[in-house]
Amino acid sequence: TGIRPSEGWMKLMDELELIYISPNHGGNNVADLRRVVLALDSLATVRRHYKIDPRRVYVGGLSGGGFVGMLCQMFYPEIFCGAISHAAQSYLPSDSGSGHFAGLSLSDARRPPRNKLGWVVISGSKDQNYETIKQTSEVWKRAKFNYTFIDREGMGHENASAEALKEALLFVGAALPAASVPAGQAAKADRVPHDATRPSRTWTAKTGSVLQASLLSAEGGHAILKDAAGAERRVSIAALVQADQDYIASQIPKP
C-alpha cells in the first residue's frame, strides 16, 4: 500500500541518482508516530543494502503523509536533509500551542539545523488545502525557515508532477555532487570563505526561480546565501545557472 512512483518520478530518481522507498501500511489510519517509525525503518533498510550519502536523505509524502514527512524532519533534523509535502501544510508552534509539532516551541523549531534545512510544500488551485497553504506559507517565511511553496496551476489533492518534484528536490539540495555531474555542468566552486559584507545580487536556479541574496560562503558543492529577510539558505551550486556558478568561483581566494 505504499505510494508507487510514476514513470516520471522513476526517471527523476535515475537522473538525480536517488533511491525511492515508500513503506506499506503507512496511511492516515495509522498513528503519526508509527508512521515516523516506518520512515526511519525504511531508511535503515536502504542503508543496509546500499551505500548512500547521508547528506542526500529526504522525506516527504502526500496529504497526511506530507505532514508526517515534515514531522520526521522536525524530530530528526540530524537524519533528514529536506522535507517535501504534497498538498498539505503543517502548522508551526505559536503562543497558542505546538501546532503540528507536539512538544516543540517555536524557538525549538527554529533552532539550527532545523531552520536551515529545506522545507517544501507543493500544491495547486484545485487542491482543497490550497488557500490554507498559501496563508500558512507566509508564517513559515516570517519565521525565517529555509522554506518555499511551489504553486502549480491546476494541481489537485494529489502527488506533484515529476517537474514540480524536481524543483522541490533541487531546492532541498538534491542536485548531484560536482563529481557526479556530466562535464560542462560541474559546479566550479571549491571553498569560498565566510564574508558577510558581500553585496546582494539576484540568484537564478536552473528551474527558473530567483532569489535576492548575498553570498556568505561556499564549500562541498553548496553555497550559503543570506536573503533580504536575513535568513540563511543552503543551496546546491550545481542547481544554479552557469553565471551564478561563475560568480561563486570568482570568490575563491587565489593561491
C-alpha positions in Angstrom: 0.0 0.0 0.0 3.0 2.3 -0.3 2.9 5.0 -3.0 4.2 3.6 -6.2 6.3 6.1 -8.2 5.0 7.2 -11.6 7.2 6.7 -14.7 8.1 10.4 -14.5 9.2 10.0 -10.9 11.3 6.9 -11.7 13.1 8.8 -14.4 13.7 11.7 -12.0 15.2 9.3 -9.4 17.6 7.9 -12.1 18.5 11.4 -13.2 19.4 12.6 -9.6 20.8 9.2 -8.6 18.3 8.8 -5.7 16.6 5.7 -4.2 12.8 5.9 -3.8 11.2 3.9 -1.0 7.6 4.0 0.4 6.6 1.7 3.3 3.5 -0.4 3.3 0.6 0.2 5.8 1.5 3.9 6.4 -1.7 5.6 5.6 -3.8 8.1 7.5 -5.4 5.3 9.6 -2.0 4.6 11.2 -0.9 6.7 14.2 1.5 9.5 13.3 4.4 8.3 15.5 4.1 4.8 14.0 4.4 6.4 10.5 7.5 8.2 11.7 8.9 4.9 12.8 8.1 3.4 9.3 10.1 6.2 7.7 13.1 5.5 9.9 12.7 1.8 9.3 12.6 2.4 5.5 15.8 4.4 5.7 17.5 1.7 7.8 16.5 -0.9 5.2 18.1 1.2 2.4 21.2 1.8 4.4 21.6 -2.0 5.0 21.6 -2.8 1.2 23.1 0.3 -0.4 25.9 2.8 0.2 24.2 6.2 0.4 25.3 9.7 1.0 23.9 10.9 4.4 23.8 14.4 3.1 21.2 13.4 0.4 18.4 11.9 2.6 15.0 13.4 2.0 11.5 12.6 3.3 8.0 13.5 2.1 4.5 12.3 1.4 1.0 13.1 0.1 -1.6 14.9 2.2 -1.4 13.4 5.7 1.9 11.7 4.6 3.2 15.1 3.7 2.6 16.3 7.3 4.3 13.2 8.6 7.3 13.9 6.3 7.7 17.3 7.9 7.2 15.8 11.3 10.0 13.4 10.6 12.4 16.2 9.7 11.4 18.3 12.7 12.0 15.4 15.1 15.2 14.1 13.4 17.0 17.1 11.7 20.3 15.2 12.0 18.9 12.5 9.7 16.7 14.1 7.1 18.1 16.9 4.9 14.9 18.1 3.3 11.1 17.6 3.7 8.6 17.8 0.8 4.9 17.8 1.4 2.4 17.3 -1.4 -1.0 19.0 -1.0 -0.7 19.5 2.8 0.7 22.1 5.2 2.0 21.9 8.8 1.3 24.5 11.4 4.3 25.8 13.3 4.3 26.2 17.0 2.9 29.5 18.3 1.9 31.2 21.5 -1.3 29.2 21.4 0.3 25.8 21.2 2.7 23.4 19.4 0.8 23.3 16.2 1.5 20.1 14.4 4.8 19.5 16.2 3.9 18.2 19.6 6.3 19.2 22.4 8.1 21.9 20.5 8.0 25.6 20.9 8.7 28.0 18.0 12.2 28.7 19.4 12.8 24.9 19.4 11.6 24.6 15.8 13.8 27.5 14.6 16.9 26.2 16.3 19.7 25.1 13.8 19.8 22.9 11.9 16.0 22.7 11.6 15.6 26.2 10.3 18.4 25.8 7.7 17.1 22.5 6.2 14.9 22.6 3.1 11.2 22.7 3.7 8.9 22.5 0.6 5.1 22.4 0.1 3.7 21.7 -3.4 0.0 22.4 -4.1 -2.2 23.9 -6.8 -5.5 25.7 -7.4 -7.6 22.5 -7.4 -6.3 21.3 -4.0 -8.7 21.6 -1.1 -5.9 22.8 1.1 -4.6 25.4 -1.4 -5.8 28.6 0.3 -4.7 27.4 3.7 -1.3 26.5 2.3 -0.9 30.0 0.8 -1.7 31.6 4.1 0.5 29.4 6.3 3.4 29.7 3.9 3.7 33.3 4.9 4.0 32.2 8.5 6.9 29.8 7.6 8.7 32.6 5.7 8.2 35.1 8.5 9.7 32.6 10.9 12.8 32.6 8.6 12.8 28.9 7.7 14.5 27.8 4.5 11.0 27.3 3.1 9.4 27.5 -0.3 5.9 27.0 -1.7 5.7 25.6 -5.2 2.4 26.7 -6.7 1.3 24.6 -9.6 -1.8 25.8 -11.5 -4.4 23.0 -11.8 -2.8 20.6 -9.3 -5.4 18.9 -7.1 -5.1 16.9 -3.9 -2.5 14.6 -5.4 1.2 13.9 -5.8 3.1 16.5 -7.7 4.3 16.1 -11.2 7.9 15.0 -11.8 8.7 18.5 -12.9 7.4 20.0 -9.7 9.1 17.3 -7.6 12.4 18.0 -9.3 12.1 21.7 -8.4 11.5 20.7 -4.8 14.4 18.3 -4.7 16.8 20.8 -6.2 15.6 23.3 -3.5 16.4 20.9 -0.7 19.9 20.3 -2.1 19.4 17.1 -4.1 21.4 18.2 -7.1 24.2 15.7 -7.8 27.6 16.5 -6.2 30.1 18.1 -8.6 32.0 14.8 -9.2 28.8 13.1 -10.5 27.7 16.0 -12.8 28.5 15.5 -16.5 31.4 17.5 -17.9 30.4 21.1 -18.6 27.8 21.1 -15.8 30.0 20.8 -12.7 30.0 23.4 -10.1 33.2 25.4 -10.2 33.4 26.4 -6.5 35.9 24.8 -4.2 35.8 26.8 -0.9 34.7 30.4 -0.5 35.4 31.7 3.0 32.7 33.3 5.0 32.2 37.0 4.3 29.1 38.9 5.5 30.0 42.0 3.5 29.4 40.7 0.0 26.8 42.7 -1.8 23.3 41.3 -2.5 22.6 40.1 -6.0 19.9 38.1 -7.9 20.4 34.3 -8.0 18.7 32.1 -10.6 18.1 28.4 -10.3 18.1 26.2 -13.4 14.4 25.7 -12.8 13.8 29.5 -13.3 13.1 30.6 -9.7 15.0 33.6 -8.5 16.2 34.9 -5.1 17.7 38.2 -4.0 20.5 37.4 -1.6 24.2 37.8 -0.7 26.8 35.0 -0.7 28.1 34.2 2.8 30.2 31.2 2.0 30.5 28.0 -0.2 32.0 24.6 0.3 31.4 21.0 -0.7 29.1 21.8 -3.6 26.8 24.1 -1.6 26.5 27.8 -1.1 25.1 29.6 2.0 23.1 32.7 0.9 21.6 35.4 3.1 18.2 36.7 1.8 16.7 40.1 2.2 14.9 39.0 5.4 18.2 37.9 6.9 17.5 34.2 6.7 20.3 31.9 5.6 19.6 29.5 2.8 21.7 26.5 1.8 21.6 25.9 -2.0 23.2 23.4 -4.3 25.7 25.2 -6.6 25.0 22.7 -9.4 21.3 23.7 -9.3 22.2 27.3 -10.2 22.7 28.8 -13.7 26.2 29.0 -15.0 26.5 32.7 -14.4 25.9 32.2 -10.7 28.4 29.3 -10.6 31.0 31.5 -12.2 30.3 34.3 -9.6 30.9 31.8 -6.8 34.1 30.6 -8.4 35.3 34.2 -8.7 35.1 34.5 -4.9 37.6 31.6 -4.3 40.8 33.0 -2.9 43.7 32.8 -5.4 46.6 30.6 -4.2 
